[in-house]
Every structure is written in structure tokens, then in C-alpha cells.
Amino acid sequence: GPEAVWLGGNPLSPAGLTLPASPQARVVALPTGSIEPGSDDPADVVDAARRTWSGEGRERFDSAWAGLRAQADRLGVALWARPHAGDVMGDVPALRQIAAGKTGIDRVLLDPAGLLTPGMLGVAEDHLQRMIEPLEGTARIGATLVTNVEPEIDSDGAGLRRVPISAGVIDSAVLLAFAERAGRAGPVCVLPGDADLLGG
């Protein structure tokens, strides 16, 4: 079976998140989650984001993650977090907290494309550097997913869509240099078709 599986969902939702009874892999990677708005009203959406990044969001995360870790321990699997923009663990300060061992997160699936927002694209290289620096040398990076992005407009407004390394708006040389750097910390994952760019 696979080494790791990705489990979607939202650990901070009222229903929470339950790990599969038979994960079929030794690692389960999860989002850290966000507080869901009560409605589609823009004021509710903004308030939910504020609450996610406040003490409330962190308290809910700490409780949810402790429960998920207990489930993972019972199942005999490792639990990795995938920090993502908009989630409770979704920016460089959160990565610093993870690196310092202040979050209960032992390992991350580092996903730089998932941590970028449209406003960061003009200085993406700088943001990539700041994402990896706190985690280097800490053994917290379980693996790194390296992809490119391109802007897209969807029902939630402006966003980013994941695309192959050579197809997006970030210079592929920047991403390949990042992949080489990340490779010193753990495995690097890419989209199908990009493996040749990494030499295999």
C-alpha cells in the first residue's frame, strides 16, 4: 500500500474528523482546519476567519488534534498536519510554533503552494524561503509537496489552483531550487509528470 494517505475534511467543524478504521498506510496527513461560517453572508465569513486565527481557533485545534493523535496512536499510524492558508495553522508564525514544538504537531506535510495566497505571488520566492527556514533542522518535515500555482476565480472569489511545476506563474527554477532544499529534510512529492524534472 501507499506510505501515506491524505484525509480531507475539517477537524474544527462541529462534526470533527474521524480517522479511517483501516488507514492502509503508515502515515495519515490531515488539514489543521478552520472555523466554519454560520452562513454565506460576507460578515459571517470574515468573522469565521477572525475566530479561526484567534485564541478560540487555537483552543479548538489543540482539542481536536489531541483527539486525532489518540485515534492515530490506537491505530498505530503517524499523524502529519498539512498547514494551509486560511486554516488555523496556515502561515509562517504557525510554522515557527510547529518548529518549536508548541502545537502538538510532530510532523508536517509541507505544501508551499497551499500556504500561498494570490497576494503573495509577486514575491513567492521570498515566501517559500520563509516557509522552510523555521522547519529546517527540526525533523518536523515529514515530506514536501512541490507544485506550481495559477490564479483562478471560483465561487469563493480569487484563489490559486495547483498545477505542474513548469506550468504556473512561479519560476520553475525557483521551485526546483526549493525542492532540492526541501529534499535535504525529507521526501519530495510532485504531480505526475514532474518527476523527470527532479531527476527521477
N, C-alpha and C positions, 0 to 999 in steps of 0.2 A: 504494500500500500504506500501512499504518499508519506513523506516525512512530516508534513504539516497540513492542516486544513484551516480554511478561513471560515469563520462563522459570522454572518451578518446579524443585524438586529441592533437593539439599543438597550444596553444594560441599565440605563437610567429611566426607561419607560416604566409606567405603573405596573406592567406585567413582568418586568425584569427580563432576564435571559437565563435559559437553562442549557447546559451543555448536553450534547447528544449522549445517550447511554453507551454507545459504542463508537467512539470518535474515529476509529480506523487509522489513526496516526498518533505519533508520539507527542505532537505539538498542536495545540488549538490556539489560533490567533483571533483576537476579538477587537472590535472598536471600543473606545472608552465611553462613548455615549454622550448624549445631550438631553437637557430637559425639554420635553415636547410642549409646544404652544397649545393653549386651550382651544384655539380656533385659527382660521386663516387670516384673521384681522392683523394688519401690519403692526399694530401696537402690541398684540399678544406675541407675535413672532419676535419683536425686539425685546420684549420683557423676558421671554423664554431664553434668549441668548444671554441677556444680562444675568439671569439666575444661574445659567449653566456655568458662567465664569466667576460666580460669586462663591462665598462660603457654602451656600446651600448646595450648589453643584458638586463641590468637592466632598462635602459630607455624604451626599448620596452616592458618589462614586466610591468613596472609601468603603461604605457599607456593602454596595453591590460587588465590588471587587473581592472583598473578604469572602463573601458567599461563593463567588465563582472560583476562587482559589481552593476553598474547601471542597467544592464539587470536583475540581481537577485533581486534587490530592486523592480523593476516593477512587477516581477513575484511573489514576496512575499516569496522567498526562501532564505535560508542561503547559503553562498558560502564558501567552505573549499578548501584549497590548499593541494595537496599531493606532498611534496618535494621528489625529486628522483635524484639519482646520474646522472650527465650529464646534468641535467636541470639547469636553471638559479638559482633556489632555490634548491640546491642539496647537501649541505654539512653543517657541524656544524657551520661555521661562518654565513651562511644564517639562520640557526635555531636561532642563537643568535639575528640576526636582527629582525626576526619574533617575538621572545620573547619580544624584546624591543619596539615593535610597530612601527618599521621603514619601513615596507613593504606594508602596506595596507591590509595585510592578518590578519583577525580576528581569524580564527581557522584553524587547520591543521588536516588532516588525517595522523597521524604519521605512517610511514611504514618503520621500520628499515631495513627490507630485501631489500627494494627498494633504500635505501641510501648506502648500502654496495657495494663495488667493489671486484673483485677477490683478489686483493692485500691486502684487509683488513681481510680476513678470519682467518689468523693466530692469530689475536688479536681482534676478533669480540666482545668479551665481553667488552673490553675497549671502542670500538667504540659505542656499544649500550649505555654504561653509558654516553658517551659524547653527544649522540644524545638527550637523555631525560633530562639531567641536566638543560640546559638553559630554557626548557619549563615548568619544574615543578613549580607549584605555580603561574602560569601566567594566567590560564584559557584559554590558546591558544590551548590545545589539545582537539579536538572535539571527537576523537576516535583513537584507535591504532590498527593496523593490525599486528598481531604477527604470523609469519611463519618462517620456516627454508629455507635454500637455498642449492643448489648444483651447482657445476661448470658445464657449458655447452659450447660447441663451436658451434657457428652458423655463418651465413654469415657475421655478423659484427665482428667476432673474439670471444675472450674469454668473457664469460658473466656468469650470475647467473640465475638459474631457481628456482622459488618459489616451495617449497614442504612442506608437513606437518611437524609439529614441531619435531616429532620423526624420521623423515626420512632423514634429511640433515646433513651437516657437522658441524653445530654448536651444541654444547652440549645442549640437550633438557632441562637440569636443568637450564642452563643459560637463555634460552628463557622463561621458566616458571617463573623464578625469575623476569625477565624483565616484563612479563605480569602482575605479581602481583603488581609491582611498577607502571606500566602504569595504572592499574585498579584504582589506587587512584586518577587519573586525569580525567578519563572518561571511557566510554565503551571500552572493548577489543573485537576485532573481530578475528576469526581464520578460517582456512579452514574447510570444512565439515569433520567430523570425529575427530577433535581435541578438540571439546567442552568438552568431558569427561575428558581430561587432566586438564582442568580448574575447574573441579568440577561442570559441568552442562552446 
